[in-house]
Amino acid sequence: MNSNPLITSGLTIGAADLVPTVNWALEGFHGTAPSNLSALIAGGIVLVLHAGYNWLASRPAAKQPVTPAQ
């Protein structure tokens, strides 16, 4: 377990958030962008940063040898 976890606020994405953006993309990005597009982009950036941090934090822990319990 990570002793110093990065804690970010939660983001819940539902169909009501995705459908307008997917429809806009399928129509060739014509017209104005959906109002929730910026939240989806920000959520994606936070997801990538958080996953990268967790991956980097887990690397030193994986290199430590496991000692058997006595």
DSSP file (Angstrom, degrees, kcal/mol; ACC not computed):
  #  RESIDUE AA STRUCTURE BP1 BP2  ACC     N-H-->O    O-->H-N    N-H-->O    O-->H-N    TCO  KAPPA ALPHA  PHI   PSI    X-CA   Y-CA   Z-CA
    1    1 A M              0   0    0      0, 0.0     2,-0.4     0, 0.0     3,-0.0   0.000 360.0 360.0 360.0 143.4    0.0    0.0    0.0
    2    2 A N        -     0   0    0      1,-0.1    56,-0.1     2,-0.0    52,-0.0  -0.580 360.0-157.4 -75.9 127.8    1.2    3.5   -0.8
    3    3 A S  S    S+     0   0    0     -2,-0.4    -1,-0.1     1,-0.3     0, 0.0   0.672  89.1  37.3 -81.7 -15.8    2.1    5.4    2.3
    4    4 A N  S    S-     0   0    0     53,-0.0    -1,-0.3     2,-0.0     2,-0.1  -0.597  82.5-174.4-133.3  72.6    1.7    8.8    0.7
    5    5 A P        -     0   0    0      0, 0.0     2,-0.6     0, 0.0    49,-0.0  -0.344  26.1-123.7 -74.4 149.2   -1.3    8.6   -1.7
    6    6 A L        -     0   0    0     44,-0.1     2,-0.5    -2,-0.1    48,-0.0  -0.813  28.7-157.7 -87.4 122.7   -2.4   11.4   -4.0
    7    7 A I        +     0   0    0     -2,-0.6     2,-0.3     0, 0.0    43,-0.0  -0.908  15.2 174.8-109.5 124.6   -6.0   12.2   -3.2
    8    8 A T        -     0   0    0     -2,-0.5     2,-0.1     1,-0.0    -2,-0.0  -0.846  38.2 -92.7-121.5 160.8   -8.1   13.9   -5.8
    9    9 A S        -     0   0    0     -2,-0.3     2,-0.1     1,-0.1    -1,-0.0  -0.392  48.6-104.5 -71.0 152.3  -11.7   14.8   -5.9
   10   10 A G        -     0   0    0     -2,-0.1     2,-0.4     2,-0.0    -1,-0.1  -0.414  28.5-161.4 -77.8 151.9  -14.1   12.3   -7.4
   11   11 A L        -     0   0    0     -2,-0.1     2,-0.5    32,-0.1    -1,-0.0  -0.978   1.6-162.0-135.7 120.3  -15.6   12.7  -10.8
   12   12 A T        -     0   0    0     -2,-0.4     2,-0.5     2,-0.0    -2,-0.0  -0.904   5.4-167.4-106.0 126.2  -18.7   10.7  -11.9
   13   13 A I        +     0   0    0     -2,-0.5     2,-0.2     4,-0.0    -2,-0.0  -0.955  11.8 175.5-115.5 124.3  -19.4   10.5  -15.6
   14   14 A G    >>  -     0   0    0     -2,-0.5     4,-1.8     1,-0.0     3,-1.0  -0.597  48.7 -91.0-117.2-179.3  -22.8    9.2  -16.7
   15   15 A A  H 3> S+     0   0    0      1,-0.3     4,-2.7     2,-0.2    -1,-0.0   0.839 122.8  62.3 -61.9 -33.9  -24.6    8.8  -19.9
   16   16 A A  H 34 S+     0   0    0      1,-0.2    -1,-0.3     2,-0.2    -3,-0.0   0.780 108.8  43.0 -64.4 -25.4  -26.1   12.2  -19.5
   17   17 A D  H <> S+     0   0    0     -3,-1.0     4,-0.6     2,-0.1    -2,-0.2   0.842 119.0  41.4 -85.1 -37.4  -22.6   13.7  -19.6
   18   18 A L  H  X S+     0   0    0     -4,-1.8     4,-2.9     1,-0.1     5,-0.3   0.855 100.5  67.7 -82.1 -36.4  -21.2   11.6  -22.5
   19   19 A V  H  X S+     0   0    0     -4,-2.7     4,-2.7     1,-0.2     5,-0.2   0.904 100.6  46.8 -58.6 -48.3  -24.1   11.5  -25.0
   20   20 A P  H  > S+     0   0    0      0, 0.0     4,-2.0     0, 0.0    -1,-0.2   0.903 116.0  46.3 -61.6 -37.8  -24.0   15.2  -25.9
   21   21 A T  H  X S+     0   0    0     -4,-0.6     4,-2.2     2,-0.2    -2,-0.2   0.909 113.7  47.4 -70.2 -42.2  -20.3   15.1  -26.4
   22   22 A V  H  X S+     0   0    0     -4,-2.9     4,-2.7     2,-0.2     5,-0.2   0.918 112.5  49.8 -65.2 -42.9  -20.3   11.9  -28.4
   23   23 A N  H  X S+     0   0    0     -4,-2.7     4,-1.6    -5,-0.3    -2,-0.2   0.907 110.3  50.7 -61.6 -41.4  -23.2   13.2  -30.6
   24   24 A W  H  <>S+     0   0    0     -4,-2.0     5,-2.2    -5,-0.2     6,-0.5   0.901 112.5  46.7 -62.2 -42.2  -21.2   16.4  -31.2
   25   25 A A  H ><5S+     0   0    0     -4,-2.2     3,-1.5     1,-0.2    -2,-0.2   0.898 110.5  51.9 -67.7 -40.5  -18.2   14.4  -32.2
   26   26 A L  H 3<5S+     0   0    0     -4,-2.7    -1,-0.2     1,-0.3    -2,-0.2   0.784 103.9  58.6 -67.5 -26.4  -20.2   12.1  -34.5
   27   27 A E  T 3<5S-     0   0    0     -4,-1.6    -1,-0.3    -5,-0.2     3,-0.2   0.364 127.9 -97.7 -83.9   6.1  -21.6   15.1  -36.3
   28   28 A G  T < 5 -     0   0    0     -3,-1.5    -3,-0.2     1,-0.2    -2,-0.1   0.724  61.2 -73.6  88.7  22.4  -18.1   16.3  -37.2
   29   29 A F  S   <S+     0   0    0     -5,-2.2     2,-0.3     1,-0.2    -1,-0.2   0.800  85.8 155.2  61.6  31.0  -17.6   18.8  -34.4
   30   30 A H        +     0   0    0     -6,-0.5    -1,-0.2    -3,-0.2    -3,-0.1  -0.628  44.3  14.4 -87.8 149.2  -20.0   21.3  -36.0
   31   31 A G  S    S-     0   0    0     -2,-0.3     2,-0.2     2,-0.0    -7,-0.0  -0.295 110.6 -26.7  83.9-171.6  -21.7   23.9  -33.9
   32   32 A T  S    S-     0   0    0      1,-0.1     3,-0.1    -2,-0.1    -2,-0.1  -0.474  70.4-106.9 -78.9 148.5  -20.9   24.9  -30.4
   33   33 A A        -     0   0    0     -2,-0.2    -1,-0.1     1,-0.1   -12,-0.1  -0.411  42.9 -94.5 -70.7 148.6  -19.2   22.4  -28.1
   34   34 A P    >   -     0   0    0      0, 0.0     3,-1.5     0, 0.0     4,-0.3  -0.287  31.8-119.7 -61.0 150.2  -21.3   20.9  -25.3
   35   35 A S  T 3  S+     0   0    0      1,-0.3     3,-0.4     2,-0.1     4,-0.3   0.751 110.8  54.7 -66.3 -24.0  -21.1   22.7  -22.0
   36   36 A N  T 3> S+     0   0    0      1,-0.2     4,-1.9     2,-0.1    -1,-0.3   0.425  79.6  94.4 -91.1   2.5  -19.7   19.7  -20.2
   37   37 A L  H <> S+     0   0    0     -3,-1.5     4,-2.3     1,-0.2     5,-0.2   0.895  82.5  52.7 -61.7 -40.7  -16.8   19.1  -22.6
   38   38 A S  H  > S+     0   0    0     -3,-0.4     4,-2.5    -4,-0.3    -1,-0.2   0.873 108.2  51.0 -64.7 -35.8  -14.4   21.1  -20.4
   39   39 A A  H  > S+     0   0    0     -4,-0.3     4,-2.4     2,-0.2    -1,-0.2   0.885 110.0  50.0 -68.0 -37.5  -15.3   19.0  -17.4
   40   40 A L  H  X S+     0   0    0     -4,-1.9     4,-2.0     2,-0.2    -2,-0.2   0.902 112.5  46.9 -66.7 -40.5  -14.7   15.8  -19.4
   41   41 A I  H  X S+     0   0    0     -4,-2.3     4,-2.2     2,-0.2    -2,-0.2   0.930 113.2  48.3 -66.3 -45.3  -11.3   17.1  -20.6
   42   42 A A  H  X S+     0   0    0     -4,-2.5     4,-2.4     1,-0.2    -2,-0.2   0.902 111.3  51.0 -61.9 -40.8  -10.3   18.2  -17.0
   43   43 A G  H  X S+     0   0    0     -4,-2.4     4,-2.3     1,-0.2    -1,-0.2   0.883 109.3  50.8 -63.6 -38.8  -11.4   14.8  -15.7
   44   44 A G  H  X S+     0   0    0     -4,-2.0     4,-2.2     2,-0.2    -2,-0.2   0.888 110.0  49.7 -65.7 -39.2   -9.3   13.0  -18.3
   45   45 A I  H  X S+     0   0    0     -4,-2.2     4,-2.5     2,-0.2    -2,-0.2   0.926 112.2  47.2 -65.1 -44.7   -6.2   15.1  -17.4
   46   46 A V  H  X S+     0   0    0     -4,-2.4     4,-2.7     1,-0.2     5,-0.2   0.894 110.7  53.3 -63.8 -39.6   -6.6   14.4  -13.7
   47   47 A L  H  X S+     0   0    0     -4,-2.3     4,-2.5     2,-0.2    -1,-0.2   0.924 110.9  45.8 -60.9 -45.4   -7.1   10.7  -14.4
   48   48 A V  H  X S+     0   0    0     -4,-2.2     4,-2.4     2,-0.2    -2,-0.2   0.923 114.8  47.2 -65.9 -44.3   -3.9   10.5  -16.5
   49   49 A L  H  X S+     0   0    0     -4,-2.5     4,-2.4     2,-0.2    -2,-0.2   0.911 113.8  47.6 -63.0 -42.6   -1.9   12.5  -13.8
   50   50 A H  H  X S+     0   0    0     -4,-2.7     4,-2.5     2,-0.2    -2,-0.2   0.916 112.7  48.2 -66.0 -43.5   -3.2   10.4  -11.0
   51   51 A A  H  X S+     0   0    0     -4,-2.5     4,-2.3    -5,-0.2    -2,-0.2   0.902 112.1  50.1 -64.6 -40.4   -2.5    7.1  -12.8
   52   52 A G  H  X S+     0   0    0     -4,-2.4     4,-2.5     2,-0.2    -2,-0.2   0.908 110.7  49.0 -63.7 -42.2    1.0    8.3  -13.6
   53   53 A Y  H  X S+     0   0    0     -4,-2.4     4,-2.6     2,-0.2    -2,-0.2   0.929 111.9  48.5 -62.4 -45.6    1.7    9.2  -10.0
   54   54 A N  H  X S+     0   0    0     -4,-2.5     4,-1.6     2,-0.2    -2,-0.2   0.890 111.6  50.2 -63.1 -38.9    0.4    5.9   -8.8
   55   55 A W  H  X S+     0   0    0     -4,-2.3     4,-1.0     2,-0.2    -2,-0.2   0.935 113.2  45.2 -65.0 -46.5    2.5    4.0  -11.3
   56   56 A L  H  < S+     0   0    0     -4,-2.5     3,-0.4     1,-0.2    -2,-0.2   0.888 112.9  51.1 -64.4 -38.3    5.6    5.9  -10.4
   57   57 A A  H  X S+     0   0    0     -4,-2.6     4,-0.6     1,-0.2    -1,-0.2   0.795 108.1  52.8 -69.5 -27.9    4.9    5.5   -6.6
   58   58 A S  H  X S+     0   0    0     -4,-1.6     4,-1.8    -5,-0.2    -1,-0.2   0.686  91.6  76.5 -82.5 -17.8    4.5    1.7   -7.0
   59   59 A R  H  X S+     0   0    0     -4,-1.0     4,-1.1    -3,-0.4    -1,-0.2   0.935  95.5  44.4 -62.9 -48.9    7.8    1.1   -8.8
   60   60 A P  H  > S+     0   0    0      0, 0.0     4,-0.8     0, 0.0     3,-0.3   0.884 112.7  53.4 -64.1 -34.5   10.1    1.4   -5.7
   61   61 A A  H >< S+     0   0    0     -4,-0.6     3,-0.5     1,-0.2    -2,-0.2   0.858 106.1  52.8 -67.0 -34.2    7.7   -0.8   -3.7
   62   62 A A  H 3< S+     0   0    0     -4,-1.8    -1,-0.2     1,-0.2    -3,-0.1   0.758 104.3  56.7 -72.8 -23.7    7.8   -3.5   -6.4
   63   63 A K  H 3< S+     0   0    0     -4,-1.1    -1,-0.2    -3,-0.3    -2,-0.2   0.667  84.4  97.8 -82.4 -17.0   11.6   -3.6   -6.3
   64   64 A Q  S << S-     0   0    0     -4,-0.8     2,-0.1    -3,-0.5    -3,-0.0  -0.531  82.0-114.4 -74.2 135.4   11.8   -4.4   -2.5
   65   65 A P        -     0   0    0      0, 0.0     2,-0.5     0, 0.0    -1,-0.1  -0.398  25.5-119.9 -69.8 145.7   12.3   -8.0   -1.8
   66   66 A V        -     0   0    0     -2,-0.1     0, 0.0     1,-0.0     0, 0.0  -0.740  23.1-151.1 -86.8 125.2    9.4   -9.8    0.0
   67   67 A T        -     0   0    0     -2,-0.5     2,-0.1     1,-0.0    -1,-0.0  -0.848  19.7-119.9 -97.7 131.5   10.5  -11.3    3.3
   68   68 A P        -     0   0    0      0, 0.0     2,-0.2     0, 0.0    -1,-0.0  -0.371  29.1-108.3 -69.7 146.8    8.6  -14.3    4.5
   69   69 A A              0   0    0      1,-0.1     0, 0.0    -2,-0.1     0, 0.0  -0.483 360.0 360.0 -72.7 143.7    6.7  -14.2    7.7
   70   70 A Q              0   0    0     -2,-0.2    -1,-0.1     0, 0.0     0, 0.0   0.412 360.0 360.0-109.4 360.0    8.1  -16.1   10.6
